[in-house]
Amino acid sequence: MYAGRVLLTLLAAVLTVPVAACGSSDDGQVTAPANRGELVSVTPMPAMAGPETSAYLDKWKFPLPQAGGVRRYSVEYRTVAADGAPVVASGLVVVPETENPRLRVVSYAHGTIVRRDEAPTEEGETDRARATLFAAAGYLAVAPDYLGLGTGPGPHPYAHAPSEGTASADLLLAARELLDRQGREVHPEVLVTGFSQGGQAALALARDLREGEVDGFGLRAAAAVSGPYAVQEVQAPAALDGRVEPRQAVVYLAYWITAMNRIYHLYDHPGEAFRQPYAQRVEELFDGRHDLLRIGAGLPRTPQELLTPEFLALARNPVGAALRAMSDSDAVCDWRSGVPVRLYAAPGDRSVPFENSQRCMKSELGADAELIELGDLDHGGTVRAALPQILEWFRNTAPPA
């Protein structure tokens, strides 16, 4: 989940479009912006011709015969925060160098990152390569940074499926505006994929597309890899009973609890959730500037050393705000897709247990889904194995043009 990032030196010009006002109503209530998805800025990134793209994908272990050239852009666009307030987010748009005037979109959602500059538009070269794989095959690829990552303001609402969905949806609108400026059209039926946290995000976007929540877009197919689709029934219990490797479980729990507290008010003071001395520093650790090594050094080895008895009990048997926080994100499997869906996962995964996908298959979504078992792979191995399969499946299901 935490693959190494390679920093590219980029020379780019920033194109800024005019902004429109939005904010609060006269009675103080938050009002959703009418211009969701509007481009705020477009920053071109280095383009690659076909041979360069092929060599680049080979380097990142995603070989693609006859890879096409691509043009990549970092964009900022208008979306909504978890509370519905207007906010700006950033995302990656990768345009294939093809003659096709109408392009089909693949939305790729990335996994857990803790530093804002690890996002696809910044130093997140691994995720940029994954998005580029689809564009090199002829698709228009988009990859949201999510709220609070990349250049977006504020903290990141980690693993909050509703805001992952809206940030992903509004990036589709922004990409359509960018393509319109270039005299090209975007096919309305979208292909959706994502890994780990991005598996959850992918299903959140897919649901929004299927339910007509994204203006001018619908869902063609979805393929999610190793996502935490069942926080309440699988992921949280597994973090406590050893199915998730304990040091990883500590990071996930601390990241999730501090993020959800900003949305659902789980505690008044960190000491209610976290034992000392961790309570006094845990929120600062997840400020988007600390890397994983620094976070790990500031936290204990096990969840039992991290959490107070009250919050250990809430993780096992959530009630109140904790239950709402889990339920809102666990709803990503509670819908009927009516289109092909694949879930890719591995029994050997000790970061996001295989049972998450099994639980999703037992939900409403399971009626239209197929579970692809990837064998005895670790978490990072699942995306490396799954993405080439997903690309081939997308090509057979809905070709680029």
C-alpha positions as a Markdown table, in Angstrom:
| # | Residue | x | y | z |
|---|---|---|---|---|
| 1 | Met | 0.0 | 0.0 | 0.0 |
| 2 | Tyr | 2.9 | 2.3 | 0.7 |
| 3 | Ala | 5.0 | 1.9 | -2.4 |
| 4 | Gly | 8.0 | 4.1 | -2.9 |
| 5 | Arg | 7.5 | 7.4 | -4.7 |
| 6 | Val | 9.9 | 8.8 | -7.3 |
| 7 | Leu | 10.1 | 12.6 | -7.7 |
| 8 | Leu | 10.0 | 14.0 | -11.3 |
| 9 | Thr | 11.3 | 17.4 | -11.9 |
| 10 | Leu | 8.5 | 19.1 | -13.8 |
| 11 | Leu | 8.5 | 22.4 | -15.8 |
| 12 | Ala | 4.8 | 23.3 | -16.3 |
| 13 | Ala | 2.7 | 26.3 | -17.0 |
| 14 | Val | -0.4 | 26.9 | -15.0 |
| 15 | Leu | -3.7 | 27.9 | -16.7 |
| 16 | Thr | -6.2 | 29.5 | -14.3 |
| 17 | Val | -9.9 | 30.0 | -15.0 |
| 18 | Pro | -12.1 | 32.5 | -13.3 |
| 19 | Val | -13.8 | 31.5 | -10.1 |
| 20 | Ala | -17.3 | 31.9 | -8.9 |
| 21 | Ala | -18.5 | 32.7 | -5.5 |
| 22 | Cys | -20.1 | 30.1 | -3.2 |
| 23 | Gly | -20.2 | 29.6 | 0.5 |
| 24 | Ser | -22.8 | 30.0 | 3.3 |
| 25 | Ser | -26.4 | 31.2 | 3.0 |
| 26 | Asp | -27.7 | 34.2 | 5.0 |
| 27 | Asp | -29.0 | 31.9 | 7.8 |
| 28 | Gly | -25.5 | 30.4 | 8.3 |
| 29 | Gln | -26.3 | 27.0 | 6.7 |
| 30 | Val | -23.8 | 25.4 | 4.4 |
| 31 | Thr | -24.8 | 25.6 | 0.8 |
| 32 | Ala | -23.5 | 23.2 | -1.9 |
| 33 | Pro | -21.9 | 25.0 | -4.8 |
| 34 | Ala | -23.7 | 25.1 | -8.1 |
| 35 | Asn | -20.5 | 24.8 | -10.0 |
| 36 | Arg | -19.2 | 21.4 | -8.8 |
| 37 | Gly | -16.7 | 20.0 | -11.2 |
| 38 | Glu | -15.7 | 23.4 | -12.6 |
| 39 | Leu | -12.0 | 23.6 | -13.4 |
| 40 | Val | -10.0 | 26.0 | -11.3 |
| 41 | Ser | -6.6 | 25.4 | -12.7 |
| 42 | Val | -4.8 | 23.1 | -15.2 |
| 43 | Thr | -1.1 | 22.4 | -15.0 |
| 44 | Pro | 0.4 | 20.4 | -17.9 |
| 45 | Met | 2.9 | 17.8 | -17.0 |
| 46 | Pro | 5.5 | 16.3 | -19.3 |
| 47 | Ala | 4.0 | 14.5 | -22.2 |
| 48 | Met | 5.3 | 11.1 | -23.4 |
| 49 | Ala | 5.4 | 9.6 | -26.9 |
| 50 | Gly | 4.6 | 6.0 | -27.4 |
| 51 | Pro | 8.1 | 4.6 | -26.9 |
| 52 | Glu | 8.6 | 6.8 | -23.8 |
| 53 | Thr | 5.3 | 5.6 | -22.4 |
| 54 | Ser | 6.2 | 1.9 | -23.0 |
| 55 | Ala | 9.6 | 2.3 | -21.3 |
| 56 | Tyr | 7.9 | 4.2 | -18.4 |
| 57 | Leu | 5.3 | 1.4 | -17.9 |
| 58 | Asp | 8.1 | -1.3 | -18.1 |
| 59 | Lys | 9.9 | 0.5 | -15.3 |
| 60 | Trp | 6.8 | 0.4 | -13.1 |
| 61 | Lys | 6.2 | -3.3 | -13.9 |
| 62 | Phe | 3.1 | -2.7 | -16.1 |
| 63 | Pro | 4.4 | -3.7 | -19.6 |
| 64 | Leu | 1.9 | -2.8 | -22.3 |
| 65 | Pro | 2.6 | -3.8 | -26.0 |
| 66 | Gln | 2.0 | -1.0 | -28.4 |
| 67 | Ala | 1.6 | 1.6 | -25.7 |
| 68 | Gly | 0.4 | 4.9 | -27.0 |
| 69 | Gly | 1.6 | 8.4 | -26.2 |
| 70 | Val | -0.1 | 10.4 | -23.4 |
| 71 | Arg | -0.5 | 14.0 | -22.1 |
| 72 | Arg | -0.8 | 14.3 | -18.4 |
| 73 | Tyr | -2.4 | 17.2 | -16.4 |
| 74 | Ser | -2.7 | 18.1 | -12.8 |
| 75 | Val | -6.0 | 19.9 | -12.3 |
| 76 | Glu | -7.8 | 21.7 | -9.5 |
| 77 | Tyr | -11.6 | 21.6 | -9.5 |
| 78 | Arg | -14.6 | 22.5 | -7.4 |
| 79 | Thr | -16.2 | 19.9 | -5.3 |
| 80 | Val | -17.7 | 19.5 | -1.8 |
| 81 | Ala | -16.3 | 18.7 | 1.6 |
| 82 | Ala | -17.7 | 16.0 | 3.8 |
| 83 | Asp | -20.2 | 18.5 | 5.3 |
| 84 | Gly | -21.3 | 19.7 | 1.8 |
| 85 | Ala | -19.4 | 23.0 | 2.0 |
| 86 | Pro | -17.6 | 24.1 | -1.2 |
| 87 | Val | -13.9 | 23.1 | -1.5 |
| 88 | Val | -11.2 | 22.7 | -4.1 |
| 89 | Ala | -9.6 | 19.3 | -4.8 |
| 90 | Ser | -6.9 | 18.2 | -7.1 |
| 91 | Gly | -6.6 | 15.2 | -9.5 |
| 92 | Leu | -4.8 | 13.7 | -12.4 |
| 93 | Val | -6.1 | 13.6 | -16.0 |
| 94 | Val | -4.2 | 11.5 | -18.5 |
| 95 | Val | -5.2 | 12.0 | -22.2 |
| 96 | Pro | -4.2 | 9.4 | -24.8 |
| 97 | Glu | -2.6 | 10.6 | -28.0 |
| 98 | Thr | -5.1 | 9.1 | -30.3 |
| 99 | Glu | -7.2 | 10.3 | -33.3 |
| 100 | Asn | -10.4 | 9.3 | -31.6 |
| 101 | Pro | -12.6 | 12.4 | -31.1 |
| 102 | Arg | -14.6 | 10.7 | -28.3 |
| 103 | Leu | -12.9 | 9.0 | -25.4 |
| 104 | Arg | -14.1 | 6.6 | -22.8 |
| 105 | Val | -13.1 | 7.3 | -19.2 |
| 106 | Val | -11.4 | 5.0 | -16.7 |
| 107 | Ser | -11.4 | 6.4 | -13.2 |
| 108 | Tyr | -8.6 | 5.0 | -11.0 |
| 109 | Ala | -8.7 | 5.5 | -7.2 |
| 110 | His | -5.5 | 5.2 | -5.2 |
| 111 | Gly | -4.8 | 3.5 | -1.9 |
| 112 | Thr | -3.8 | 4.8 | 1.5 |
| 113 | Ile | -1.2 | 7.6 | 1.7 |
| 114 | Val | -0.4 | 9.7 | 4.7 |
| 115 | Arg | 1.5 | 12.7 | 3.2 |
| 116 | Arg | -0.4 | 15.0 | 0.9 |
| 117 | Asp | 2.5 | 15.2 | -1.5 |
| 118 | Glu | 2.3 | 11.4 | -2.1 |
| 119 | Ala | -0.9 | 12.0 | -4.2 |
| 120 | Pro | -1.0 | 11.2 | -7.9 |
| 121 | Thr | -0.6 | 14.8 | -9.0 |
| 122 | Glu | 2.5 | 15.3 | -6.7 |
| 123 | Glu | 5.1 | 12.7 | -5.9 |
| 124 | Gly | 2.8 | 9.7 | -6.2 |
| 125 | Glu | 4.6 | 8.2 | -9.3 |
| 126 | Thr | 3.3 | 4.7 | -8.6 |
| 127 | Asp | -0.3 | 5.8 | -8.8 |
| 128 | Arg | 0.5 | 8.0 | -11.7 |
| 129 | Ala | 1.9 | 5.0 | -13.5 |
| 130 | Arg | -1.2 | 3.0 | -12.8 |
| 131 | Ala | -3.5 | 5.7 | -14.3 |
| 132 | Thr | -1.1 | 6.1 | -17.2 |
| 133 | Leu | -1.5 | 2.3 | -18.0 |
| 134 | Phe | -5.1 | 2.9 | -19.0 |
| 135 | Ala | -4.4 | 6.0 | -21.0 |
| 136 | Ala | -1.6 | 4.3 | -22.9 |
| 137 | Ala | -4.2 | 1.8 | -23.9 |
| 138 | Gly | -6.4 | 4.5 | -25.4 |
| 139 | Tyr | -8.7 | 5.5 | -22.5 |
| 140 | Leu | -9.0 | 8.9 | -20.9 |
| 141 | Ala | -7.7 | 8.2 | -17.4 |
| 142 | Val | -8.5 | 10.2 | -14.3 |
| 143 | Ala | -7.2 | 9.7 | -10.7 |
| 144 | Pro | -8.5 | 11.9 | -7.9 |
| 145 | Asp | -6.1 | 12.9 | -5.1 |
| 146 | Tyr | -9.1 | 12.9 | -2.7 |
| 147 | Leu | -10.0 | 15.8 | -0.4 |
| 148 | Gly | -7.1 | 17.2 | 1.6 |
| 149 | Leu | -4.4 | 15.5 | -0.5 |
| 150 | Gly | -2.4 | 16.9 | -3.4 |
| 151 | Thr | -3.0 | 20.6 | -3.4 |
| 152 | Gly | -6.5 | 20.4 | -1.8 |
| 153 | Pro | -6.8 | 22.3 | 1.5 |
| 154 | Gly | -7.4 | 20.9 | 5.0 |
| 155 | Pro | -6.9 | 17.4 | 6.4 |
| 156 | His | -7.8 | 14.3 | 4.5 |
| 157 | Pro | -11.1 | 12.5 | 5.5 |
| 158 | Tyr | -9.4 | 9.1 | 5.4 |
| 159 | Ala | -11.6 | 6.2 | 4.1 |
| 160 | His | -14.8 | 8.3 | 4.2 |
| 161 | Ala | -16.6 | 6.7 | 1.2 |
| 162 | Pro | -19.2 | 9.5 | 0.6 |
| 163 | Ser | -16.5 | 12.2 | 0.1 |
| 164 | Glu | -14.3 | 9.8 | -1.9 |
| 165 | Gly | -17.3 | 9.4 | -4.2 |
| 166 | Thr | -18.0 | 13.1 | -4.7 |
| 167 | Ala | -14.4 | 14.0 | -5.2 |
| 168 | Ser | -14.1 | 11.3 | -7.8 |
| 169 | Ala | -17.4 | 12.3 | -9.5 |
| 170 | Asp | -16.5 | 15.9 | -9.7 |
| 171 | Leu | -13.1 | 15.1 | -11.3 |
| 172 | Leu | -15.1 | 13.4 | -14.1 |
| 173 | Leu | -16.9 | 16.7 | -14.7 |
| 174 | Ala | -13.6 | 18.6 | -14.7 |
| 175 | Ala | -12.0 | 16.2 | -17.1 |
| 176 | Arg | -15.0 | 16.6 | -19.5 |
| 177 | Glu | -14.5 | 20.4 | -19.4 |
| 178 | Leu | -10.8 | 19.9 | -20.1 |
| 179 | Leu | -11.5 | 17.7 | -23.1 |
| 180 | Asp | -14.1 | 20.1 | -24.4 |
| 181 | Arg | -11.5 | 22.8 | -24.5 |
| 182 | Gln | -9.4 | 20.5 | -26.6 |
| 183 | Gly | -12.3 | 19.9 | -29.0 |
| 184 | Arg | -13.0 | 16.3 | -27.9 |
| 185 | Glu | -15.9 | 14.5 | -26.3 |
| 186 | Val | -16.1 | 12.1 | -23.4 |
| 187 | His | -18.2 | 8.9 | -23.6 |
| 188 | Pro | -20.9 | 9.1 | -20.9 |
| 189 | Glu | -20.4 | 5.4 | -19.7 |
| 190 | Val | -17.5 | 5.2 | -17.2 |
| 191 | Leu | -15.2 | 2.3 | -16.3 |
| 192 | Val | -14.2 | 2.5 | -12.6 |
| 193 | Thr | -11.4 | 0.9 | -10.7 |
| 194 | Gly | -9.3 | 1.4 | -7.6 |
| 195 | Phe | -7.0 | -0.3 | -5.1 |
| 196 | Ser | -7.2 | -0.6 | -1.3 |
| 197 | Gln | -8.8 | 2.6 | 0.0 |
| 198 | Gly | -9.3 | 3.2 | -3.6 |
| 199 | Gly | -11.3 | 0.0 | -3.9 |
| 200 | Gln | -13.8 | 1.5 | -1.4 |
| 201 | Ala | -13.7 | 4.8 | -3.3 |
| 202 | Ala | -14.2 | 3.1 | -6.7 |
| 203 | Leu | -17.4 | 1.4 | -5.4 |
| 204 | Ala | -18.6 | 4.7 | -3.9 |
| 205 | Leu | -18.2 | 6.4 | -7.3 |
| 206 | Ala | -19.7 | 3.4 | -9.2 |
| 207 | Arg | -22.8 | 3.6 | -7.0 |
| 208 | Asp | -23.1 | 7.4 | -7.6 |
| 209 | Leu | -22.8 | 6.8 | -11.3 |
| 210 | Arg | -25.4 | 4.0 | -11.3 |
| 211 | Glu | -27.8 | 6.1 | -9.3 |
| 212 | Gly | -27.6 | 9.1 | -11.7 |
| 213 | Glu | -25.8 | 11.4 | -9.2 |
| 214 | Val | -23.1 | 12.5 | -11.7 |
| 215 | Asp | -24.4 | 14.8 | -14.4 |
| 216 | Gly | -24.1 | 13.3 | -17.9 |
| 217 | Phe | -22.3 | 10.2 | -16.7 |
| 218 | Gly | -23.3 | 6.6 | -16.0 |
| 219 | Leu | -21.6 | 3.3 | -15.1 |
| 220 | Arg | -20.4 | 0.8 | -17.6 |
| 221 | Ala | -18.4 | -1.6 | -15.4 |
| 222 | Ala | -16.4 | -1.6 | -12.1 |
| 223 | Ala | -13.4 | -3.5 | -10.9 |
| 224 | Ala | -12.2 | -2.9 | -7.3 |
| 225 | Val | -9.1 | -4.4 | -5.8 |
| 226 | Ser | -8.6 | -5.3 | -2.1 |
| 227 | Gly | -10.9 | -2.7 | -0.6 |
| 228 | Pro | -12.1 | -2.3 | 3.0 |
| 229 | Tyr | -15.8 | -2.7 | 2.1 |
| 230 | Ala | -16.9 | -3.9 | 5.5 |
| 231 | Val | -15.3 | -1.7 | 8.2 |
| 232 | Gln | -17.7 | -2.7 | 10.9 |
| 233 | Glu | -18.0 | -6.5 | 10.2 |
| 234 | Val | -14.4 | -7.2 | 9.0 |
| 235 | Gln | -11.8 | -4.5 | 8.9 |
| 236 | Ala | -12.1 | -3.2 | 12.5 |
| 237 | Pro | -12.4 | -6.6 | 14.1 |
| 238 | Ala | -9.5 | -7.9 | 12.0 |
| 239 | Ala | -7.4 | -4.9 | 13.2 |
| 240 | Leu | -7.9 | -6.1 | 16.8 |
| 241 | Asp | -7.6 | -9.9 | 16.4 |
| 242 | Gly | -4.3 | -10.1 | 14.4 |
| 243 | Arg | -5.7 | -10.7 | 10.9 |
| 244 | Val | -4.3 | -7.3 | 10.0 |
| 245 | Glu | -0.6 | -7.0 | 10.8 |
| 246 | Pro | -0.5 | -5.1 | 14.2 |
| 247 | Arg | 1.7 | -2.2 | 13.2 |
| 248 | Gln | -0.4 | -1.6 | 10.2 |
| 249 | Ala | -3.5 | -1.9 | 12.2 |
| 250 | Val | -2.3 | 0.8 | 14.6 |
| 251 | Val | -1.8 | 3.2 | 11.7 |
| 252 | Tyr | -5.1 | 2.5 | 10.1 |
| 253 | Leu | -7.0 | 2.8 | 13.4 |
| 254 | Ala | -5.4 | 6.1 | 14.4 |
| 255 | Tyr | -5.8 | 7.6 | 10.9 |
| 256 | Trp | -9.4 | 6.5 | 10.6 |
| 257 | Ile | -10.5 | 7.6 | 14.1 |
| 258 | Thr | -8.8 | 11.1 | 13.9 |
| 259 | Ala | -10.3 | 11.6 | 10.4 |
| 260 | Met | -13.8 | 10.4 | 11.4 |
| 261 | Asn | -13.8 | 12.6 | 14.5 |
| 262 | Arg | -13.8 | 15.7 | 12.3 |
| 263 | Ile | -16.9 | 14.5 | 10.6 |
| 264 | Tyr | -18.9 | 12.5 | 13.2 |
| 265 | His | -17.4 | 13.9 | 16.5 |
| 266 | Leu | -16.3 | 10.6 | 18.0 |
| 267 | Tyr | -14.6 | 12.4 | 21.0 |
| 268 | Asp | -14.1 | 15.8 | 22.6 |
| 269 | His | -10.4 | 15.2 | 23.5 |
| 270 | Pro | -8.0 | 12.7 | 22.0 |
| 271 | Gly | -7.4 | 11.2 | 25.4 |
| 272 | Glu | -10.9 | 9.7 | 25.3 |
| 273 | Ala | -9.9 | 7.6 | 22.3 |
| 274 | Phe | -6.1 | 7.2 | 22.6 |
| 275 | Arg | -3.9 | 6.2 | 25.5 |
| 276 | Gln | -1.1 | 8.5 | 26.7 |
| 277 | Pro | 1.4 | 9.4 | 25.6 |
| 278 | Tyr | -0.1 | 8.9 | 22.1 |
| 279 | Ala | -3.2 | 11.0 | 22.7 |
| 280 | Gln | -1.1 | 14.2 | 22.9 |
| 281 | Arg | 0.5 | 13.7 | 19.5 |
| 282 | Val | -1.8 | 11.5 | 17.4 |
| 283 | Glu | -3.7 | 14.2 | 15.6 |
| 284 | Glu | -0.5 | 16.1 | 14.7 |
| 285 | Leu | 1.0 | 12.9 | 13.2 |
| 286 | Phe | -1.9 | 12.8 | 10.6 |
| 287 | Asp | -1.5 | 16.4 | 9.5 |
| 288 | Gly | -0.6 | 15.4 | 5.9 |
| 289 | Arg | 3.1 | 16.4 | 6.4 |
| 290 | His | 4.4 | 13.3 | 8.4 |
| 291 | Asp | 5.6 | 10.3 | 6.5 |
| 292 | Leu | 4.8 | 6.7 | 7.4 |
| 293 | Leu | 8.1 | 6.2 | 9.2 |
| 294 | Arg | 7.6 | 9.2 | 11.4 |
| 295 | Ile | 4.0 | 8.2 | 12.1 |
| 296 | Gly | 5.0 | 4.6 | 13.0 |
| 297 | Ala | 7.7 | 5.9 | 15.3 |
| 298 | Gly | 5.2 | 8.0 | 17.2 |
| 299 | Leu | 2.7 | 5.2 | 17.8 |
| 300 | Pro | 2.8 | 1.9 | 19.7 |
| 301 | Arg | 3.1 | -1.6 | 18.3 |
| 302 | Thr | -0.4 | -2.9 | 18.9 |
| 303 | Pro | -4.0 | -1.5 | 18.9 |
| 304 | Gln | -4.4 | -2.5 | 22.5 |
| 305 | Glu | -1.5 | -0.1 | 23.5 |
| 306 | Leu | -3.0 | 2.6 | 21.3 |
| 307 | Leu | -6.7 | 2.7 | 22.2 |
| 308 | Thr | -8.5 | 3.3 | 25.5 |
| 309 | Pro | -10.8 | 0.5 | 26.7 |
| 310 | Glu | -13.8 | 2.5 | 25.6 |
| 311 | Phe | -12.6 | 2.8 | 22.1 |
| 312 | Leu | -11.5 | -0.8 | 21.9 |
| 313 | Ala | -15.1 | -1.7 | 22.8 |
| 314 | Leu | -16.4 | 0.7 | 20.1 |
| 315 | Ala | -14.2 | -0.9 | 17.5 |
| 316 | Arg | -15.7 | -4.3 | 18.4 |
| 317 | Asn | -19.2 | -3.2 | 18.9 |
| 318 | Pro | -19.8 | 0.3 | 17.5 |
| 319 | Val | -22.8 | 2.4 | 18.6 |
| 320 | Gly | -23.8 | 6.0 | 18.1 |
| 321 | Ala | -21.4 | 8.2 | 16.1 |
| 322 | Ala | -18.9 | 5.4 | 15.6 |
| 323 | Leu | -21.6 | 3.2 | 14.1 |
| 324 | Arg | -22.8 | 6.0 | 11.8 |
| 325 | Ala | -19.2 | 6.5 | 10.6 |
| 326 | Met | -18.8 | 2.9 | 9.8 |
| 327 | Ser | -22.2 | 2.4 | 8.2 |
| 328 | Asp | -21.9 | 5.4 | 5.9 |
| 329 | Ser | -18.8 | 3.9 | 4.3 |
| 330 | Asp | -19.9 | 0.3 | 4.5 |
| 331 | Ala | -22.8 | 1.2 | 2.2 |
| 332 | Val | -20.6 | 0.9 | -0.9 |
| 333 | Cys | -21.8 | -2.7 | -1.4 |
| 334 | Asp | -25.5 | -2.0 | -0.7 |
| 335 | Trp | -26.8 | -1.4 | -4.2 |
| 336 | Arg | -27.6 | -3.3 | -7.4 |
| 337 | Ser | -25.2 | -2.4 | -10.2 |
| 338 | Gly | -27.0 | -3.8 | -13.3 |
| 339 | Val | -23.6 | -3.9 | -15.0 |
| 340 | Pro | -20.6 | -6.1 | -14.7 |
| 341 | Val | -18.6 | -5.8 | -11.5 |
| 342 | Arg | -15.5 | -7.6 | -10.4 |
| 343 | Leu | -13.8 | -7.7 | -7.0 |
| 344 | Tyr | -10.2 | -8.8 | -6.9 |
| 345 | Ala | -8.7 | -9.9 | -3.6 |
| 346 | Ala | -6.2 | -12.4 | -2.0 |
| 347 | Pro | -6.6 | -14.7 | 1.0 |
| 348 | Gly | -2.9 | -13.9 | 1.8 |
| 349 | Asp | -3.6 | -10.2 | 2.4 |
| 350 | Arg | -2.8 | -9.1 | 5.9 |
| 351 | Ser | -3.6 | -5.4 | 5.4 |
| 352 | Val | -7.2 | -5.6 | 4.1 |
| 353 | Pro | -8.5 | -9.1 | 4.7 |
| 354 | Phe | -10.1 | -11.2 | 2.0 |
| 355 | Glu | -13.2 | -11.3 | 4.1 |
| 356 | Asn | -14.0 | -7.8 | 3.1 |
| 357 | Ser | -14.6 | -8.9 | -0.5 |
| 358 | Gln | -16.5 | -12.0 | 0.7 |
| 359 | Arg | -18.8 | -9.8 | 2.8 |
| 360 | Cys | -19.4 | -7.5 | -0.2 |
| 361 | Met | -20.4 | -10.5 | -2.3 |
| 362 | Lys | -23.1 | -11.4 | 0.2 |
| 363 | Ser | -24.6 | -7.9 | -0.1 |
| 364 | Glu | -26.9 | -6.5 | -2.8 |
| 365 | Leu | -23.9 | -5.8 | -5.1 |
| 366 | Gly | -23.0 | -9.5 | -5.0 |
| 367 | Ala | -25.9 | -10.3 | -7.3 |
| 368 | Asp | -24.0 | -8.6 | -10.2 |
| 369 | Ala | -20.4 | -9.2 | -9.1 |
| 370 | Glu | -17.7 | -11.8 | -9.6 |
| 371 | Leu | -15.0 | -12.4 | -7.0 |
| 372 | Ile | -11.6 | -13.0 | -8.5 |
| 373 | Glu | -9.3 | -14.7 | -6.0 |
| 374 | Leu | -5.7 | -13.7 | -6.6 |
| 375 | Gly | -4.0 | -16.4 | -4.4 |
| 376 | Asp | -1.5 | -16.1 | -1.6 |
| 377 | Leu | -0.4 | -12.5 | -2.4 |
| 378 | Asp | 0.3 | -9.7 | 0.1 |
| 379 | His | -1.6 | -6.5 | -0.2 |
| 380 | Gly | 0.7 | -4.7 | -2.6 |
| 381 | Gly | 0.9 | -7.8 | -4.8 |
| 382 | Thr | -2.8 | -7.8 | -5.4 |
| 383 | Val | -2.8 | -4.5 | -7.4 |
| 384 | Arg | 0.2 | -5.6 | -9.4 |
| 385 | Ala | -1.6 | -8.8 | -10.3 |
| 386 | Ala | -5.0 | -7.3 | -10.8 |
| 387 | Leu | -4.4 | -4.2 | -12.9 |
| 388 | Pro | -3.3 | -5.9 | -16.1 |
| 389 | Gln | -6.3 | -8.3 | -15.8 |
| 390 | Ile | -8.6 | -5.3 | -15.3 |
| 391 | Leu | -7.3 | -3.5 | -18.3 |
| 392 | Glu | -7.9 | -6.6 | -20.5 |
| 393 | Trp | -11.4 | -7.0 | -19.0 |
| 394 | Phe | -12.2 | -3.4 | -19.7 |
| 395 | Arg | -10.9 | -3.7 | -23.3 |
| 396 | Asn | -13.2 | -6.6 | -23.8 |
| 397 | Thr | -16.2 | -5.1 | -22.0 |
| 398 | Ala | -16.0 | -1.5 | -23.3 |
| 399 | Pro | -13.1 | -0.7 | -25.8 |
| 400 | Pro | -11.6 | 2.8 | -25.6 |
| 401 | Ala | -13.6 | 4.1 | -28.5 |
